[in-house]
Amino acid sequence: MLEPGGWLLAAFQTDAETFRPNHLRDIAVSLEFHRPDPAAFGTLLDSHGLDVDATTVRAADVEAGERTRQAYVLARRRA
């Protein structure tokens, strides 16, 4: 829970379909990784009493093994 005036920084993958791996490190799994749209995420934050201060999206770092763009959203809890 954020106090009034408290900051939230969210970082997440975006612009891709839901990822559903069957195995991670040779272990069978049943998972879903959702990759939200930054604008929709900002709307969700607004509906929960936070004001979005900044949003940025960067390209995937293919050399580091990333497959999707990365989003960063900075928001502040309303007083």
N, C-alpha and C positions, 0 to 999 in steps of 0.2 A: 504494500500500500504506500502510495506517495503522499507526503504531506503537501498542503497547498504551497505552490511555488517550487515543488520538487521537480527535478529533471528526469526524463526517461530517454535513453538512447537504445534504439532497436536496430539490429543489423540482421539481414536475412537475404536468402536467395529469392529472386523474383523472375517473372517473365517465362515461366516454364510450367509444364503440366505437373500434376501431382506425381511424385516419385514413389514407387512401390517396390522396394527391393525384396527379393526372395531369400538372399543370403548376404550376410555381412561378416567378413573374416571367417568364412567357411562355417558359419552358424546359420541355421534356418531361422528366418524371422518373418513376421507379418507386421509391417509398418507402413505408414503413409507420411510423406513429407510434403506439406502444403507450401506453395511458394506464392504468397499474396502479391497483389498489385500495390505499389506504394501509395497511390492515391486512395484506394479503397481502405488501406490500413490507416491512413490519416483520417479518413471519415469515421472509422471505428474508434480511433482515439478521441476524436472530437465528441462523439456520442457518449464517451465515458469521462468527460470533463477535462480533457487535455487539449492544449493549443499546440499545433505543430509549428515549430520555429524554423526548421530546415529539413529538406529532403534531398538526397543525392543518390544517384544510381551510377555505378561504374561497370565497365565491361568485364566479362569473365576473364580471369587470368589463365589462359589455356596452358601456358607453360607450367603453372602450378597445379594443373589437373582440374581446374574449375570448368564446369559446363554451362553455367548460367550466370546472368548478371547479378550483382550484389547491390542491395538497397540499404540505405541508412536513413533513419528518421529520428530527428531530435524534437522532443515535445516537452511541454511544461504543464504541470497540474495547475488548474485555475485556482486563484485565491478565494 
